[in-house]
Amino acid sequence: MVDVNTALDAAGVTNPKVREYVAYWAELTGAERIEVVSPADDARLIAECLEAGELEPAGEGLYYSRSYHKDTARSEERTVVATSRPSDKGEYNNWRDAAEMTELQKNNMRGASAGKTMYVIPYLMAPVGNALAPWATGVELTDCRTVVLHMIRMARVGVQYLNDLEDPNSFVRAVHVTGDLENLGQGTPEDSRYFVTVADERTILHYGSSYGGNALLGKIAHGLRQAAYDGWVSGKFLAEQYMLIGIHDKETGKDYHICGGFPSASGKTNLAMMLAPDVLGDRYHVSFYGDDIAWLWVDEASGKLYGMNPEYGVFGVAKDTNEGTNPTALESIAPGTGAIFTNIAYNPTTGDVWWEGRTPNPPEDVHGWLDWLGNPIADRENGDDSPWAHPNSRFTTTLDNVPNIAKDYDAASGVPIDAIIF
């Protein structure tokens, strides 16, 4: 049996409720090893992924990963919000009973991590000291090493967020088990995948994927679904799929902060990363806070609406990202940034990457290029114009890599919201 206590002791995890939680799921999933991670482990984990073939080098300090071909996007039809109250059923939350879904997921996960390492990712989905920090702490357990690397880029990670909790039990329990991806029946009546947020128990149970929003549980599962429920129940805040930008008027010295509500893959990242038009650049500066999620609350002292981006990185759609549409994004994934590309076209000989819209036309010399499935472009039949990159291909990078990141993006106070675009 895995020695949970030794691993947690070595990592300095003192929160007794976290220790109980890790021990329970380590036993249920059958994990062989326990490893508590921090940002200091990033370089080592990257090296391990490169050696194991889970990542490929894509230039200096850049990396490429390819997911299973049936595991390329969030699966809304398999995504459930569960509670113990049928009255919580809504039009869009795909409600199910909490006890039923918890038991189903435990059965799916039982023994499913045998022989694997269970990585323990303590995280915070808020600036340290923020008014909403009590709802922002979580611990993701995952058996997928690349998920750890994405989470290090997308959330504030560290055991201190757990050990400093006033109530040691007030963290989101987020369990991710990959499962046997080739035998899950994706898209068939035998589909065994489920991505469940047991909202009234503040527990997230995701089984059957290693991709993006299905596996990075601090992001949509906690940052949006769980947070939306927490905000509703507490009456303290809203969690919305909003971008957040700042506009500074150099002439008047005034700052404005604007949220915008748009669905995924609608160009929200491009809009959030925009620069001031050339004709207005002498007067205005646009700052980036976030491109996907905003938590909003009313400051009780001033009565003003405030907001912040709970995420610590960007998980952007690569398609059509180029110098014309989003030069800011390209700079944020430049060599040396540690960015990770997923499901784009890749040339293992040169380490180059490409996606539709990156340039007007694909590379002329197709030698060495592989499409997102890993198939050589050079072997395609004449007339085969299927995409080189998956339409939902992604890049993951940290906020600090964004060239126009707001100076106060990580301020505990958040920022006052002046307008919301729908």
C-alpha positions in Angstrom: 0.0 0.0 0.0 1.2 3.5 -0.9 2.8 5.4 2.0 0.6 8.5 2.0 1.8 10.0 5.3 5.5 10.0 4.3 4.7 11.8 1.1 2.5 14.4 2.8 5.1 14.9 5.6 7.9 15.5 3.1 5.8 18.1 1.3 4.9 19.9 4.5 1.1 19.2 4.3 -0.2 19.8 7.8 -3.9 20.3 7.1 -5.5 17.2 8.7 -8.6 17.2 6.4 -6.4 17.3 3.3 -4.4 14.4 4.6 -7.6 12.4 5.2 -8.9 13.3 1.7 -5.6 12.2 -0.1 -5.5 9.0 1.9 -9.1 8.1 1.0 -8.7 8.6 -2.7 -5.3 7.0 -2.9 -6.7 3.8 -1.5 -9.9 3.9 -3.7 -8.0 4.6 -6.9 -5.2 2.2 -6.2 -2.4 4.7 -6.9 1.1 3.3 -6.4 2.8 6.6 -5.5 1.9 10.0 -4.0 3.6 13.2 -5.1 2.7 16.7 -3.8 3.7 19.2 -6.4 4.6 22.9 -6.5 5.9 25.3 -9.2 9.4 24.3 -8.2 8.7 20.8 -9.7 7.9 22.2 -13.2 11.3 21.7 -14.8 11.7 18.2 -13.4 8.2 17.2 -14.5 8.8 18.6 -18.0 12.0 16.6 -18.3 10.1 13.4 -17.2 7.4 14.1 -19.7 9.9 14.6 -22.5 11.7 11.4 -21.6 8.4 9.5 -21.5 7.1 10.9 -24.8 4.2 12.7 -23.1 5.6 16.0 -24.4 7.8 16.9 -27.4 10.1 19.9 -27.7 8.7 22.7 -29.8 11.5 25.2 -29.7 13.4 26.8 -26.8 11.3 26.4 -23.7 8.2 25.4 -25.6 6.4 22.0 -25.6 3.9 20.1 -27.6 1.4 17.5 -26.5 -1.1 15.4 -28.3 -4.3 14.1 -26.7 -6.2 10.9 -27.5 -8.1 11.6 -30.7 -11.5 11.1 -29.0 -10.5 13.4 -26.2 -10.1 16.8 -27.7 -12.7 19.1 -26.0 -15.0 19.5 -23.1 -18.0 17.1 -23.3 -21.0 19.0 -22.3 -23.4 16.0 -22.6 -21.3 14.1 -20.1 -20.9 17.1 -17.7 -23.1 17.1 -14.7 -23.9 19.4 -11.8 -25.1 17.2 -8.9 -26.7 18.2 -5.6 -28.9 16.5 -3.0 -31.8 18.7 -3.8 -34.0 18.1 -6.9 -35.1 21.8 -6.6 -31.6 22.7 -7.8 -32.4 21.3 -11.3 -32.2 24.1 -13.9 -32.5 24.4 -17.6 -28.8 24.2 -18.4 -27.0 22.5 -15.5 -27.7 18.9 -16.5 -28.7 18.2 -12.9 -28.3 14.7 -11.3 -28.7 13.4 -7.8 -25.5 13.7 -5.7 -25.5 10.3 -4.1 -26.2 8.6 -7.4 -23.4 10.3 -9.3 -20.9 10.0 -6.4 -21.4 6.3 -6.2 -21.1 5.9 -10.0 -17.9 7.9 -10.1 -16.4 6.0 -7.2 -17.1 2.7 -9.1 -15.5 4.2 -12.2 -12.4 5.3 -10.3 -12.0 2.3 -8.1 -8.5 0.8 -8.9 -8.3 2.9 -12.1 -5.0 4.5 -11.1 -3.2 1.2 -10.2 0.5 1.4 -11.0 0.3 5.2 -11.4 1.4 8.2 -9.4 -1.3 10.3 -7.8 -0.2 13.9 -8.0 -1.5 16.2 -5.3 -2.0 19.8 -6.6 -2.9 22.3 -3.9 -4.2 25.5 -5.6 -5.8 28.9 -5.1 -8.2 30.4 -7.6 -7.9 34.0 -6.4 -5.2 36.5 -5.5 -3.8 35.9 -2.0 -5.9 37.8 0.5 -8.8 38.5 -1.8 -12.3 38.8 -0.3 -13.3 35.6 -2.2 -10.3 33.5 -1.2 -12.4 31.4 1.3 -14.1 29.9 -1.8 -11.0 29.7 -3.9 -8.8 27.0 -2.3 -8.8 23.5 -3.7 -6.8 20.3 -4.0 -6.7 18.4 -7.3 -5.7 14.8 -7.3 -4.7 13.5 -10.8 -3.0 10.5 -12.3 -1.8 12.5 -15.4 1.5 14.2 -15.3 0.8 16.7 -18.2 -2.3 17.8 -16.2 0.0 18.9 -13.4 2.1 21.0 -15.8 -1.0 22.7 -17.2 -2.3 23.4 -13.6 1.0 24.9 -12.6 0.4 27.4 -15.5 -3.3 28.0 -14.8 -3.5 28.3 -11.0 -1.6 29.5 -8.0 -0.1 26.3 -6.7 1.4 25.6 -3.2 0.8 23.8 0.1 0.7 27.1 2.0 -2.8 27.7 0.7 -4.0 24.6 2.4 -2.1 24.9 5.7 -3.2 28.5 6.2 -7.0 27.8 6.0 -8.9 29.2 9.0 -11.3 26.2 8.5 -9.1 23.2 7.5 -12.1 21.6 5.8 -13.0 24.5 3.5 -11.3 23.4 0.3 -12.7 22.0 -2.9 -12.0 18.3 -3.3 -11.2 17.8 -7.0 -10.4 14.2 -8.2 -9.4 13.5 -11.8 -8.8 9.9 -13.0 -7.9 9.5 -16.6 -9.2 6.1 -17.2 -8.5 3.8 -20.1 -9.1 6.3 -22.9 -9.1 3.8 -25.7 -11.9 1.8 -24.1 -14.4 4.3 -22.6 -17.0 4.1 -25.4 -16.8 7.9 -26.2 -19.9 9.0 -28.0 -21.6 5.6 -27.8 -24.4 4.3 -25.6 -21.6 2.6 -23.6 -19.9 5.9 -22.9 -18.5 5.6 -19.3 -17.1 9.1 -19.0 -18.6 11.6 -16.5 -17.5 15.0 -15.4 -19.3 15.7 -12.2 -19.4 18.7 -9.9 -21.1 17.7 -6.6 -21.8 21.3 -5.9 -23.4 21.2 -2.4 -20.5 19.0 -1.2 -17.9 21.1 -2.9 -16.5 18.0 -4.6 -15.5 17.5 -8.2 -15.2 14.0 -9.7 -14.0 13.8 -13.3 -13.4 10.4 -15.0 -12.4 9.6 -18.6 -10.3 12.3 -20.0 -6.9 14.0 -19.8 -7.9 17.0 -21.8 -8.3 20.7 -20.9 -11.5 21.6 -19.1 -12.2 17.9 -18.4 -9.0 17.5 -16.5 -7.8 21.0 -15.3 -10.2 21.0 -12.4 -9.3 24.4 -11.0 -10.5 26.0 -14.3 -14.1 25.5 -15.4 -15.1 22.9 -12.8 -14.1 24.9 -9.8 -13.6 28.4 -11.3 -17.0 28.5 -13.0 -19.4 25.6 -12.0 -18.5 25.2 -8.3 -17.9 28.9 -7.9 -21.3 29.8 -9.4 -23.0 27.5 -6.9 -20.8 28.9 -4.0 -21.6 32.4 -5.0 -25.4 31.7 -5.2 -25.5 29.9 -1.9 -23.4 32.4 0.0 -25.0 35.4 -1.7 -21.5 36.9 -1.8 -20.4 36.8 -5.5 -21.0 35.8 -9.1 -18.7 33.6 -11.2 -19.2 34.3 -14.9 -17.6 33.3 -18.1 -16.2 36.8 -18.6 -13.1 38.4 -19.9 -11.7 41.3 -17.9 -9.6 44.2 -19.4 -8.4 47.6 -18.1 -8.2 50.8 -20.2 -6.0 53.6 -19.0 -6.6 57.1 -20.2 -3.1 58.8 -20.3 -4.6 62.2 -20.8 -7.0 62.2 -17.8 -5.2 59.6 -15.7 -8.4 57.6 -15.2 -8.6 53.8 -15.3 -11.6 51.8 -16.5 -12.2 48.1 -16.0 -14.5 46.2 -18.4 -15.9 42.7 -18.3 -17.3 41.0 -21.4 -19.5 37.9 -21.5 -18.9 35.5 -24.4 -18.9 31.7 -24.9 -15.9 29.6 -25.4 -14.1 29.7 -28.8 -15.8 32.9 -29.8 -12.7 35.1 -30.0 -12.9 36.2 -26.4 -9.1 35.6 -25.9 -8.3 37.8 -28.9 -10.6 40.6 -27.7 -9.2 40.4 -24.1 -5.6 40.6 -25.4 -6.3 43.5 -27.7 -4.0 46.6 -27.9 -5.2 50.1 -28.4 -5.7 51.0 -32.1 -2.8 52.9 -33.6 -4.8 56.1 -33.9 -5.6 56.0 -30.1 -2.4 54.5 -28.8 -1.0 57.8 -27.8 -3.9 58.4 -25.4 -5.0 54.9 -24.3 -3.3 51.8 -22.9 -5.2 48.5 -22.7 -4.2 46.0 -20.0 -5.1 42.3 -19.8 -6.5 40.8 -16.7 -8.1 37.6 -18.0 -9.8 36.1 -21.0 -12.2 33.5 -19.6 -13.6 33.8 -16.1 -14.3 36.6 -13.7 -15.6 36.6 -10.1 -17.6 39.7 -9.2 -18.7 41.0 -5.8 -19.9 44.1 -4.2 -17.4 45.8 -1.9 -19.4 46.4 1.3 -17.4 49.5 2.3 -17.9 51.4 -1.0 -20.9 49.7 -2.5 -19.0 49.3 -5.8 -18.9 46.3 -8.0 -15.4 44.6 -8.0 -14.0 41.8 -10.0 -10.9 39.6 -10.5 -9.7 36.8 -12.7 -9.4 33.6 -10.6 -7.0 32.0 -13.1 -3.3 32.4 -13.2 -2.8 31.6 -16.9 -4.4 31.4 -20.4 -5.8 28.3 -22.1 -6.4 29.8 -25.5 -7.7 28.5 -28.8 -4.8 28.4 -31.3 -6.9 28.5 -34.4 -6.7 31.8 -36.3 -4.3 33.3 -33.8 -1.7 35.3 -35.7 0.2 38.6 -35.8 -3.0 40.3 -37.2 -5.6 38.9 -34.8 -3.6 38.6 -31.6 0.1 39.6 -31.5 -0.2 39.7 -27.7 -0.9 36.0 -27.6 2.0 35.2 -29.9 4.3 37.1 -27.6 3.0 35.2 -24.6 3.9 31.8 -26.2 7.3 32.9 -27.6 10.4 30.9 -27.0 11.4 30.7 -23.3 7.9 31.2 -22.0 7.3 27.5 -21.1 4.1 27.4 -23.1 2.4 24.1 -23.9 0.7 23.5 -27.3 -2.0 20.8 -27.6 -3.3 19.2 -30.8 -1.7 21.5 -33.3 0.5 20.4 -36.3 4.0 19.6 -35.3 7.3 18.9 -37.1 9.5 16.7 -34.8 12.5 17.3 -37.1 12.5 21.1 -36.6 10.4 21.5 -33.5 8.1 23.9 -35.4 4.4 24.1 -34.8 1.5 25.4 -37.0 -2.2 25.7 -36.9 -4.9 27.0 -39.3 -4.8 30.8 -39.5 -1.2 31.0 -38.1 -0.1 32.0 -41.6 -2.3 32.5 -44.7 -1.1 29.1 -46.0 0.5 26.0 -44.5 4.2 25.5 -44.8 5.1 24.7 -48.4 7.7 22.0 -47.5 5.5 19.4 -45.8 8.5 17.1 -45.1 8.5 16.0 -41.5 5.1 17.7 -40.6 2.6 15.7 -38.6 -1.1 16.6 -38.3 -2.8 16.7 -34.9 -3.4 12.9 -35.1 0.3 12.3 -35.6 -0.1 11.3 -39.3 2.5 12.6 -41.8 1.2 15.4 -44.0 3.4 14.2 -46.8 1.5 10.9 -47.0 -1.9 12.5 -47.7 -3.6 11.9 -51.0 -3.9 14.7 -53.5 -6.9 16.9 -52.6 -6.9 16.0 -48.9 -7.5 19.4 -47.3 -8.4 18.2 -43.8 -7.1 20.4 -41.0 -3.5 20.1 -39.9 -4.4 21.2 -36.4 -7.6 20.3 -34.5 -10.1 23.2 -34.5 -10.0 23.2 -30.7 -6.2 23.1 -30.5 -4.8 25.1 -27.6 -1.9 26.9 -26.0 -1.3 27.2 -22.3 0.8 30.0 -20.8 1.0 31.9 -17.6 -0.3 35.4 -17.1 3.2 36.7 -16.4 4.0 35.9 -20.0 1.3 38.2 -21.4 3.2 41.4 -22.5 0.4 43.8 -21.5 -0.6 42.1 -18.3 -2.1 44.6 -15.8 0.3 45.6 -13.1 -2.3 44.9 -10.4 -3.7 41.7 -11.9 -2.8 39.8 -8.7 -3.8 42.5 -6.2 -5.9 41.3 -3.3 -8.4 44.1 -3.7 -9.5 43.2 -7.2 -10.5 46.1 -9.5 -13.7 48.2 -9.7 -15.9 47.2 -12.6 -17.1 50.1 -14.8 -18.9 48.3 -17.5 -20.1 44.8 -18.6 -20.4 43.9 -22.3 -22.8 41.1 -23.3 
